[in-house]
Amino acid sequence: MNEKVLITGAGGFIGKNLVKAFIEEGFSVRAMDIAFDLLKEPSVMGAEPYVGRLEDIDAVFKATAGMNKVIAAGAVFDLSAPIRVMKTANIDGVRNLVYASIINNVEQYIHFSTVGVYGKPAEIPCRIDSPKNPRNNYEKTKWEGEQLFWDLIKGKPICATVVRPTLVYGPGSKYGHAMFLSIIELMGFKKKKLPVLVSSYKSHHVHVDDVVGAVLYMAKRMDAVKNKIYNIADSTPVSIEEFYKSLLDALGFSYGIPLSVPKTLWDIGIGLFTHFPKFMFNHLNTNIGKKWSR
């Protein structure tokens, strides 16, 4: 296979897994991120490293030159980032990448969005066309970027697809599930026993391999995915109790007494959590690091 693929955000959790999978499938991969240090692993895998920022139109033009496909996984996720920084990457970066892809005759463009565009879903099951109500600046800029993507790509001879993964987990993750594991380890340090959280609240997750597998399928089946949007999640949502027990099991903890948490309280907690900037966890991260090294 001689097809050339540009993967943005290639130094991130999902990006590195995409690079690995596409190379293994015989694609020639150009891995783009904002610093060479982030591209060391993709380089070892066999990708061509390309350092550049999405807001730099010249860098984006050079990155897309000669590419058959673009997998746009790059974004600013840090909730502590100023809104202008998020807009620059998540909106202006989309404009630059789409424009450059059109000029450079890219054949296929797969745009990464997020299920966060729905906010708290207005209906269950949450469908592609369910109402959108993004809550924080990340979700808002991703939703604006997704809409801009469709506006720019409309009528152009590019196979365009949007993917909206839910909370992604798997080896190499530094956020989401990895953060929950770290907090539980800190809470139960030396005890190895914690109360079991019980709630009717359910959440949806997806393994990084399934996200990558879906994108690989799309890259091979352009005819089937043109102008489509896909929410990507595991086949079944899990309750808070199931999720929490799986984390305890992974850490070798035993179950303590059940602790019932009303769904309303979960809604409030998650709503607040999605607005917390990263710096608010610095003290917690320091404590986790100290205990982790013991």
C-alpha positions in Angstrom: 0.0 0.0 0.0 1.4 3.4 -1.0 -1.2 5.7 0.4 0.2 8.5 2.5 -1.5 9.7 5.7 -1.1 12.8 7.8 -2.0 12.3 11.4 -2.2 15.4 13.6 -1.8 15.2 17.3 0.4 12.2 16.6 2.2 12.5 19.9 -0.9 12.2 22.0 -2.6 9.1 23.4 -5.0 8.4 20.5 -2.5 9.8 18.0 0.3 7.4 18.8 -2.1 4.5 18.6 -3.3 5.7 15.2 0.3 6.0 13.9 1.1 2.5 15.0 -2.0 0.9 13.5 -1.7 2.7 10.2 2.0 1.8 9.8 1.2 -1.8 10.6 -1.5 -1.7 7.8 1.0 -0.5 5.3 0.3 3.2 5.1 3.1 5.7 4.9 2.5 8.0 7.9 3.5 11.6 8.4 3.2 12.3 12.2 2.5 16.0 13.1 2.7 17.6 16.6 3.9 20.8 18.2 7.3 19.5 19.4 9.8 16.8 18.3 9.9 15.3 21.8 6.2 14.3 21.3 7.2 12.6 18.1 10.0 10.3 19.3 7.7 7.3 19.7 6.0 7.8 16.3 9.5 8.2 14.7 10.6 4.9 16.2 7.5 3.3 14.8 8.5 4.4 11.3 6.6 7.6 10.9 8.0 10.7 9.3 8.0 13.3 12.1 6.7 16.8 11.3 6.8 19.6 13.8 4.3 22.3 13.3 1.2 24.0 14.8 -2.3 23.9 13.3 -2.5 27.7 13.5 0.6 28.1 11.3 -0.9 28.0 7.8 2.5 27.6 6.1 3.3 24.6 8.3 -0.1 23.1 7.6 0.3 23.5 3.8 3.6 21.7 3.9 2.3 19.0 6.2 -0.7 18.2 3.9 1.4 18.3 0.7 1.4 14.9 -1.1 -1.0 13.3 1.4 -3.8 11.1 0.3 -5.6 11.2 3.7 -5.7 13.5 6.8 -6.6 12.1 10.2 -7.2 15.3 12.3 -6.7 14.1 15.9 -4.9 17.2 17.1 -6.6 19.6 19.6 -6.0 21.6 22.8 -7.7 19.6 25.6 -6.3 21.3 28.7 -9.2 23.0 30.5 -6.8 25.5 32.1 -5.8 26.9 28.7 -7.1 30.3 27.9 -10.2 30.3 25.6 -8.1 32.1 22.9 -5.6 29.2 22.9 -8.4 26.7 22.5 -10.0 28.7 19.7 -6.7 29.0 17.9 -6.2 25.2 17.8 -9.7 23.8 17.8 -11.3 26.3 15.4 -8.7 28.2 13.5 -6.6 25.1 13.2 -9.6 23.3 11.6 -9.9 26.1 9.1 -6.2 25.9 8.1 -6.1 22.1 7.9 -9.3 21.9 5.8 -8.2 24.7 3.5 -4.7 23.2 3.0 -6.3 19.8 2.4 -8.5 21.1 -0.3 -5.7 23.0 -2.1 -3.4 20.0 -1.9 -6.0 17.6 -3.3 -6.3 15.4 -0.2 -8.8 12.6 -1.0 -10.1 11.9 2.5 -10.3 13.8 5.7 -11.4 12.3 9.1 -12.1 14.9 11.7 -12.0 14.1 15.4 -14.7 15.7 17.5 -16.1 14.5 20.9 -19.3 13.3 22.4 -18.8 16.2 24.8 -20.6 18.3 22.2 -23.9 16.9 23.6 -23.1 18.1 27.1 -25.5 16.2 29.4 -27.5 14.2 26.8 -31.1 15.5 26.4 -32.2 12.0 25.4 -31.0 8.4 25.9 -29.9 6.8 23.7 -28.0 9.8 22.5 -28.2 9.9 18.7 -26.1 11.7 16.1 -28.7 14.4 15.7 -29.5 14.7 19.4 -29.5 18.3 20.8 -26.0 19.8 21.4 -25.2 21.5 24.7 -21.5 21.7 25.2 -20.6 22.7 28.8 -16.9 23.8 29.0 -14.6 25.7 26.6 -13.1 22.5 25.2 -16.5 21.1 24.3 -17.7 24.4 22.9 -14.7 25.0 20.7 -14.8 21.4 19.5 -18.5 21.8 18.5 -17.7 25.1 16.8 -14.8 23.5 15.0 -16.9 20.6 13.9 -19.6 22.9 12.4 -16.9 24.9 10.7 -15.5 21.7 9.2 -18.7 20.8 7.5 -19.2 24.4 6.3 -15.8 24.4 4.7 -15.9 20.9 3.2 -19.4 21.1 1.8 -19.4 20.6 -2.0 -15.7 19.8 -2.1 -14.3 16.6 -3.7 -13.1 15.2 -0.4 -14.4 12.1 1.5 -15.3 13.8 4.8 -16.1 12.0 8.0 -16.5 13.1 11.7 -15.9 10.8 14.6 -17.0 11.6 18.2 -15.4 9.2 20.7 -16.6 9.0 24.2 -14.2 8.7 27.2 -11.2 6.7 25.7 -9.2 4.3 27.8 -6.4 1.9 27.2 -2.6 1.5 27.7 -0.8 4.8 27.6 -3.7 6.9 28.7 -2.7 9.8 31.0 -6.2 11.3 31.6 -9.7 9.9 32.3 -9.4 6.4 33.6 -5.7 6.8 34.4 -6.6 9.8 36.6 -9.4 7.8 38.4 -7.0 4.9 39.1 -4.4 7.3 40.5 -7.0 9.0 42.8 -8.3 5.6 44.1 -4.7 4.4 44.7 -4.0 7.6 46.7 -7.3 7.3 48.7 -6.7 3.6 49.6 -2.9 3.7 50.1 -1.9 1.0 52.6 -5.6 0.2 53.2 -6.3 -1.6 50.0 -10.0 -1.5 50.8 -12.5 1.2 49.9 -16.3 1.7 50.0 -18.1 0.7 46.8 -19.9 3.6 45.1 -23.4 2.7 44.2 -25.5 4.8 41.8 -28.0 4.4 38.9 -25.9 6.8 36.9 -24.3 5.2 33.8 -21.5 6.3 31.6 -20.1 5.2 28.2 -16.5 4.5 27.5 -14.5 3.2 24.6 -11.1 1.4 24.3 -8.5 3.1 22.2 -8.1 0.0 20.0 -11.8 0.3 19.0 -11.4 4.0 18.1 -8.3 3.2 16.0 -10.1 0.2 14.4 -13.0 2.4 13.4 -10.8 5.0 11.9 -8.8 2.3 10.0 -12.1 0.9 8.6 -13.1 4.4 7.5 -9.7 4.9 5.7 -10.3 1.7 3.8 -14.0 2.2 3.0 -14.3 5.7 1.8 -17.4 4.8 -0.2 -19.2 3.8 3.0 -18.3 6.7 5.3 -18.4 9.8 3.1 -20.3 12.7 4.7 -21.1 10.6 7.8 -20.8 11.3 11.5 -20.1 8.5 14.0 -20.4 8.4 17.8 -17.8 5.8 18.9 -18.4 3.9 22.2 -18.3 0.4 23.7 -21.4 -1.7 23.0 -22.8 -1.2 26.5 -22.8 1.6 29.0 -21.7 0.8 32.5 -23.0 1.9 35.9 -20.9 3.8 38.3 -20.8 0.7 40.5 -19.5 -1.5 37.7 -16.9 1.1 36.6 -15.7 1.7 40.2 -15.4 -2.0 40.9 -13.4 -2.6 37.7 -10.9 0.1 39.0 -10.7 -1.5 42.4 -10.2 -4.9 40.8 -7.4 -3.6 38.6 -5.6 -2.2 41.7 -6.1 -5.3 43.8 -8.4 -3.6 46.3 -11.2 -5.4 48.2 -14.7 -4.0 48.4 -15.8 -2.1 51.5 -19.3 -1.1 52.5 -21.7 0.1 49.7 -22.0 3.9 49.5 -25.1 5.1 47.7 -24.7 8.3 45.7 -27.8 9.9 44.2 -27.8 10.6 40.5 -28.5 14.3 41.1 -25.2 14.5 43.1 -23.3 12.7 40.3 -24.8 15.2 37.8 -23.6 18.1 39.9 -20.2 16.6 40.5 -19.5 15.8 36.8 -20.8 19.2 35.8 -18.3 20.9 38.1 -15.5 18.4 37.2 -15.7 19.3 33.5 -15.0 22.9 34.4 -11.9 22.3 36.6 -8.7 23.4 34.9 -5.7 21.2 35.2 -3.7 23.4 37.6 -6.4 22.6 40.3 -5.1 19.0 40.4 -1.4 20.0 40.8 -1.4 19.4 44.6 -3.2 16.0 44.1 -0.8 15.0 41.4 2.2 15.8 43.6 0.8 13.6 46.4 0.1 10.8 44.0 3.6 11.1 42.7 5.1 10.8 46.2 3.0 7.8 47.1 3.6 6.2 43.7 7.3 6.2 44.2 7.1 4.4 47.6 
